[in-house]
Amino acid sequence: MEPSFADIPIVDGHIHFDDVKSMPDILHIMETVPLARVNLVSTPNIHTVNQNPALIQFKTAHPDRAYVSGGLDYVQVMADPGRIEDPDRMSDPLAG
């Protein structure tokens, strides 16, 4: 008998995770959908180095439920806004 879609564990492609305060929301989504695991991604942001600490905290609290894709330190790039075409795009990765 073929498994139904509901029987197949789902691993989400990725979720932009930048704040530990949203951990309960992510867990709620994981339970509702359900998602077996998520890949949490740090995105560039001009207001902080990266979201790696939040990713690590989620992974520490739920090691069997998350993969993490850490971000680089963009401080040097952000220190010279002339090096990027649209600095606002860096602060909002979903901006058009």
N, C-alpha and C positions, 0 to 999 in steps of 0.2 A: 504494500500500500504506500503510495506517495505521501510524503508529509505535506500538510497544508501550510500556507504561508505563515499562519500564526504559530506553527510549530518550529519555524526556522529562526534561530537567534539573529537579531538585527544588530549590526554594528554601524552606527551613524558615520557618515563621511567625515564631518568635522563640525565643531561648534566653537565660535569665537568666544572665549571665556576670559573675562578681564576683571571680574570682581568676585571675591569669595562670598559676598552677600547673596549672590545668585545661585549658590550651590543647592539650596533646597528647591529652587525652581527647576534646575537641570535634573535633579533626582526625580522630581515629580513628573517631568516630561518623560524621563526614562521608564518610569513605572507605568505611565499612561499608554505609551505607544505600543508595546514595550520595546525598549532598546537594551540589548544585552550589555553593550559597552559603548562608550563615546570616545572620540578623539578630540581632545580639547586643544585649541590652537591659540597661541599668543600672536597678536597682531601689532604692527607698528603703531606708535602713539607718540605725539609730540609732548604729551604731558607727563610721561613716565618712561623709564628705560624700556620696560617690557612687562608682560603679565606673568612671567615665569613663576614668581612666588605664589600667585593664586593657583596656577596649574599644579605646582608641587603640593600645595595644601590639599587640593581635591584628590590628587593621586595618593597622597598619604592616607587620607580619610577613607578612600574607596579604591584600594589598589587593584581589585579584581574587576572594577567597572569602568576604568578609564585608561586610555593611552594619552600621552601628552606630546605636543609638538611645540617645543619652546621657541622663543623668539630671540633675535639678535639684539645687540645694543646699538641703537641708532642715534645715540647722543651726538656723535661727530657729524652725522648728516644733518640732524636737526639744528646744530649749532651754526650751520651755514645754509639758511633756507634757499639761497641762490642755487644750491646744488640739486634741488628738486623742482620740477616744473610747477607743481600745485601743492604747497604745504598743507592746505586744508584737506586734501585727499588723504594725506598720511594720518591725520587725526581722526578721520572717519572713513574706514576702509569700505563702507557700503555706499559712500557718496558716488554719484554718477560721474 
